[in-house]
Amino acid sequence: MKILVVSHAEVEQLLPMSECIGVMDDALAALARGEMYQPLRQVIYPPDAGGVLAMMPAYRSAPDPVYGLKAICVFPKNPELGKDSHQGGVFLFRGDTGEPLALVNASAITAIRTAAVSGVATRVLARADAGELAIIGSGVQARSHLAAISVVRKIKRARIASRTHDHAQRFVNEMQPRFDFPVSVASSVQEAVAGADLIVTATTSREPVIQREWIAPGTHINAVGTYSPRARELDTATMLAASLFVDRRESALNEAGDYLIPAQEGVLGPEHIRAELGEILIGAATGRTSPDEITVFKSLGLAIEDLASAAHVYRNAQEQNLGSWVEF
């Protein structure tokens, strides 16, 4: 038996952002229709370790049955070493026999599919004329989100805020040549979001980086950076003022500190979640209802997104003769 091993660079070639947004659209809709299955991820938090290990299994029944399992380590200090904070692999298995099909680099999958899902959220929730983008953070997800948001909206300019000015400047120097709109460094988060109608928070902060009084009416926010019940990027007032959308209710109610901390304060409950993205995509729920509405998409990342991305990579790798076949 042979399996296909696909490297980080090959994933980037085989999963372009514009294609991945469509793949995520299809996967989230399939989840809402009951064609994909996933349990909650299991996260191991050793008390003396510098990172965590998450196990994310999923199953797709149609058009061809397939299992997927992402095993991912998250080490928040990796960027200081010049490494992605996410390290791991996505394993694909045939759904009829269980035979392994492929092992795909998970760092690349995670970087691309996370931003692609925010692209879907922005397409269905942001105002059609939104074009002033603020990105909080300057790491891997900040880079991929700049690409994703520019696919679904005509960006007029982007402002980047980071804890370290040099990191933000390095981001601008790297990314500006790739885009025809200005990308600049903001001196603070408040300066970055002033006048923005599109905001991405892609940080490792455990405390809010966004305050309600900074947010203009009609803004759409993609809150991406945290998936821990004990960490959040948005303050309680922002969560109360916004219409909240999620990738999966079960995940948000168990993992999203942006939701759980205000819930523990007793100021909101499960009814505050307007809809899952997939429900909007299949017409079972509505998204934005007015130009002045503040919308928040709380992204947690789903195993079905990894499965769909890896399956797409697998098909493209076979067609383009990329990847390495290894005896297994």
HELIX and SHEET records of a PDB file:
HELIX    1   1 HIS A    8  LEU A   14  1                                   7    
HELIX    2   2 MET A   17  ALA A   32  1                                  16    
HELIX    3   3 ASN A   78  LEU A   81  5                                   4    
HELIX    4   4 ALA A  106  LEU A  125  1                                  20    
HELIX    5   5 VAL A  140  VAL A  152  1                                  13    
HELIX    6   6 HIS A  165  MET A  175  1                                  11    
HELIX    7   7 GLN A  176  ARG A  178  5                                   3    
HELIX    8   8 VAL A  189  VAL A  193  1                                   5    
HELIX    9   9 ARG A  212  TRP A  214  5                                   3    
HELIX   10  10 THR A  236  ALA A  241  1                                   6    
HELIX   11  11 ARG A  249  GLU A  255  1                                   7    
HELIX   12  12 GLY A  257  GLN A  264  1                                   8    
HELIX   13  13 PRO A  270  HIS A  272  5                                   3    
HELIX   14  14 LEU A  277  LEU A  281  1                                   5    
HELIX   15  15 ALA A  303  GLN A  320  1                                  18    
SHEET    1   A 7 MET A  36  TYR A  37  0                                        
SHEET    2   A 7 VAL A  52  ARG A  60 -1                                        
SHEET    3   A 7 VAL A  66  VAL A  74 -1                                        
SHEET    4   A 7 HIS A  86  ARG A  94 -1                                        
SHEET    5   A 7 PRO A 100  ASN A 105 -1                                        
SHEET    6   A 7 LYS A   2  VAL A   6  1                                        
SHEET    7   A 7 SER A 324  GLU A 327 -1                                        
SHEET    1   B 3 MET A  36  TYR A  37  0                                        
SHEET    2   B 3 VAL A  52  ARG A  60 -1                                        
SHEET    3   B 3 GLN A  42  ILE A  44 -1                                        
SHEET    1   C 8 VAL A 183  VAL A 185  0                                        
SHEET    2   C 8 ARG A 157  ALA A 161  1                                        
SHEET    3   C 8 GLU A 132  ILE A 136  1                                        
SHEET    4   C 8 LEU A 198  THR A 201  1                                        
SHEET    5   C 8 HIS A 220  ALA A 223  1                                        
SHEET    6   C 8 THR A 295  LYS A 298  1                                        
SHEET    7   C 8 SER A 243  VAL A 246  1                                        
SHEET    8   C 8 ILE A 273  GLU A 276  1                                        
END                                                                             
